[in-house]
Amino acid sequence: MKSFTKKDIKAKTITDWNHFNCKFLPGDYVMVSNTISKSGHWESKRLQSFAAHVGRVFAASSPDGKRMRGTYENRQWTKYYVEFDNGEVGGFDSLNLTTDFEPYITPEERLARGTN
C-alpha cells in the first residue's frame, strides 16, 4: 500500500485555526475510532487500517484555504488531517476521531516511566 504524506494532500486545507466551535484544534492528539468501518460513511481500507491509532491533528479541510467554513452555499463537512508516528497522514471526518482515550505517551516517556 502506498504511503500517504503531507505533500500528497491535494485538498484545500488550513493549518492554523482556533474557532471555539471546532471539535479539534491543531496539535490535538486524537484516536481513530475502532468503529470507523461501521460509521455509516464509506472509508477506504487504508483509512480503516488506522482504527485505534493515535495521531496529531495538523490541518483541516477548507472551502477556500483561508477559513474553516465557507458561506452557506459553500457549506462543507470538516475533514481533519491527522499525522501518525510513521509520517503517514489520513483525512478523517470528525465522527471517526476522539480525544476520549488515555493520554498519549510517547515510547520515550513510557520507557522513562518504566511502563509498557
C-alpha positions as CSV (number, residue, x, y, z in Angstrom):
1,M,0.0,0.0,0.0
2,K,1.4,3.4,-1.0
3,S,2.3,5.7,1.9
4,F,0.4,9.0,2.0
5,T,2.2,12.0,3.5
6,K,1.5,15.7,3.9
7,K,2.9,16.6,0.5
8,D,0.3,14.2,-1.1
9,I,-2.7,16.2,0.1
10,K,-4.5,17.9,-2.8
11,A,-7.5,19.4,-1.0
12,K,-7.6,23.0,0.2
13,T,-6.6,23.0,3.8
14,I,-5.8,25.3,6.7
15,T,-3.2,24.6,9.4
16,D,-3.9,27.4,11.8
17,W,-7.4,27.8,13.3
18,N,-8.8,28.4,16.8
19,H,-12.5,28.8,16.4
20,F,-14.4,27.7,19.5
21,N,-16.9,25.6,17.6
22,C,-14.2,23.3,16.1
23,K,-14.2,19.8,17.5
24,F,-10.3,19.7,17.3
25,L,-7.6,22.2,17.1
26,P,-4.1,22.0,15.5
27,G,-1.8,19.9,17.7
28,D,-4.5,17.9,19.4
29,Y,-3.8,14.2,19.8
30,V,-6.7,12.1,18.6
31,M,-7.5,8.4,18.2
32,V,-9.2,7.0,15.2
33,S,-12.4,5.2,16.3
34,N,-12.5,1.4,16.3
35,T,-15.8,1.7,14.6
36,I,-14.6,3.6,11.6
37,S,-15.8,0.9,9.2
38,K,-19.3,1.0,10.8
39,S,-19.7,4.8,10.9
40,G,-22.2,4.9,8.1
41,H,-19.8,6.7,5.8
42,W,-17.7,4.9,3.3
43,E,-14.0,5.0,4.3
44,S,-11.1,3.4,2.4
45,K,-9.4,0.3,3.6
46,R,-6.3,2.5,4.2
47,L,-8.2,4.8,6.5
48,Q,-9.8,1.9,8.2
49,S,-6.3,0.4,8.9
50,F,-5.7,3.4,11.3
51,A,-8.5,2.2,13.7
52,A,-7.4,2.7,17.3
53,H,-4.2,4.5,16.2
54,V,-3.3,7.8,17.8
55,G,-2.0,10.8,15.8
56,R,-1.8,14.5,15.9
57,V,-4.2,16.9,14.0
58,F,-2.3,19.2,11.7
59,A,-4.8,20.5,9.1
60,A,-8.4,20.8,8.3
61,S,-10.3,21.0,5.1
62,S,-11.4,24.4,3.9
63,P,-13.5,25.7,1.1
64,D,-11.1,28.4,0.2
65,G,-7.8,27.6,2.1
66,K,-8.4,30.6,4.4
67,R,-11.4,29.8,6.5
68,M,-12.7,26.8,8.4
69,R,-16.2,27.2,6.9
70,G,-17.5,28.9,3.8
71,T,-20.7,30.6,3.1
72,Y,-24.0,28.7,3.2
73,E,-23.6,27.9,-0.5
74,N,-20.1,26.6,0.1
75,R,-21.0,24.6,3.2
76,Q,-18.9,21.5,3.7
77,W,-18.2,19.0,6.4
78,T,-14.9,19.4,8.0
79,K,-12.3,16.7,7.4
80,Y,-9.4,16.7,9.9
81,Y,-6.0,15.6,8.7
82,V,-4.0,13.5,11.2
83,E,-0.3,12.6,11.1
84,F,0.8,9.4,12.7
85,D,4.2,8.5,14.2
86,N,5.3,6.8,10.9
87,G,4.7,10.1,9.0
88,E,1.6,8.8,7.2
89,V,-1.4,11.1,7.2
90,G,-5.1,10.5,6.8
91,G,-8.1,12.8,6.3
92,F,-11.0,11.8,8.7
93,D,-14.5,13.0,9.3
94,S,-14.7,14.3,12.9
95,L,-17.2,11.5,13.8
96,N,-14.4,9.0,13.3
97,L,-12.0,10.8,15.7
98,T,-12.0,11.1,19.5
99,T,-9.9,12.7,22.3
100,D,-11.5,10.4,24.8
101,F,-8.7,7.9,25.4
102,E,-5.8,7.5,27.8
103,P,-3.4,10.4,27.2
104,Y,-0.8,9.7,24.6
105,I,2.5,8.6,25.9
106,T,5.5,8.6,23.6
107,P,7.7,5.5,23.6
108,E,10.4,7.5,25.3
109,E,8.1,8.7,28.0
110,R,6.9,5.1,28.5
111,L,10.5,3.9,28.9
112,A,11.3,6.7,31.4
113,R,8.2,5.8,33.5
114,G,9.1,2.1,33.4
115,T,5.7,1.1,32.0
116,N,5.0,-0.9,28.9
